[in-house]
Amino acid sequence: MTKKNKRQVSWSEINRLLDVIQSQIRQSGTRFEMIAGVTRGGLVPAVMMSHRLSLPMMALAPNTPILPISLAKKTLIIDEIYDTGKTIKELKQVNPLTQFAVLYHNTDLPELEFYGSKERLDNWLVFPWE
């Protein structure tokens, strides 16, 4: 594995990215009924978005067996970063109808529904909750 330089992400940057995602959701017209945060890095942005949208939130652990999210509920799954695509690919296999939002979206991966920033992720991002 190539060693990456570290890049600190500030709380103001997190809030800006969540503003972008919230705007994208509003423009899409999608009405979600629940937020699901991917453990561990996606939990903080999921809690923040659940407050912004006044929606309940649950945690998802992709490395443990999970039940498909109820199709009766329109669920938005949130993670902090879409870097290699492994976590989201795994979650899509179990929950193919859910939509995803990430703070940082790698330009080399297939596009997700909602993201705060789409860029080449050459640096190791260090989030304020780490």
N, C-alpha and C positions, 0 to 999 in steps of 0.2 A: 504494500500500500504506500502510495506517495504521501509524504508528509505535507500537510497543508498549513498555510499561515492562518493564524487566528484573527477573527474579526469580531469585535464586541458589538452586540446589538443593544441599543438603549431602549428604555421604556417608551420614550417619545416615538421611536421608530416602530415599536410594536403597535402603539396606538394609531399611528399613521397607516400602517398596513391593515389593521382591523377596520379603519375608516374606508379604505379602498374596497375591502371584501364586503363590508356592509352596503356600500353603494352598488356594487355588482349584484348583490342579492336583491336589493330594492329594484334595480333596473331589470332584472330577470323576471320579476313578478312572481317568483316562487315563494310559496308560503310554507315554511318549515314548521313542524310541530315539536321537534326535539333536536338538541345538539348532542353529539357524541364526541368526546375528546379521546384521542389516541394516547394511551399511557406511554411514556411519562411526559414527553415534550409537548404534546398537544393539549394537555389538561389545562394549563394556564390560559392559552388563547381561547380554548373552548368555554371556560368559565367566563372570561371577559365578553365573548360574543353572546353567551346565553343571557348575560345581564343586558347587553345592548338590545337584544331582540326579545327580551322578556320570555324566554323559553326554558323549559326544564333541560337539564344536562345529565348525561351519564358518561361513565368511563368505559373505554374499550381497550382490552389488552390483546393485541394481535398475536402474541406468542403463546397464548393459551386458548383452548377450545372456546369459541364463542358461538352463541346462538345467533341466527340471522335476526337483524333488527326487524321488528314488526312492520310489515308492509302497510299496515293500517296507519302508521305514522310516517310522515314525511321527515326523514332524518338527514341532517347535515353532519358529516363526519369531518372533524377538524384535526389537523396535525400542524406542527410548527414548520416542517420542511419536507419537501418532495425532492430528495436528492438522488437516491438510487432507484426509487420506485418500488422497492421490495415490499414495504409495509402496505402501501395502498393497493398494490396488485393482490396481495393476500386478502385484504379486506374486501376488495371487489369480487373475489371469487366466492366469498361467503355471502356478501350483500350486494348483488349486482345492480340493484335499482337505486341505491343511495347515491347522494352527491357528495362531493368533497371540496374542502377549502383548506388552503395552506398559506402560511405567511410567505414562505419562499418557495418558488417553483423553478426547478432546473430546466433550462431551455432545451436540454437534450432529451427530455421525456415527453410522452404524449400529453396533450393539454388537459388540465382539469377544469372543472366548471368555474371555480372561484379561487383567486390567489391575490395576495397583496403585492408581490413583486415577482417578475419572471426574469431570471438572469442566469448567467453562467456561474455556477457555484464552485469557484476555485478556492475559496477560503473556508476554513472551519468556522462556522458561526457559533458564537458563545452568547447564549441568551441570558437575560438578567436574572432569571430564576434558577440558573445552574450554579 
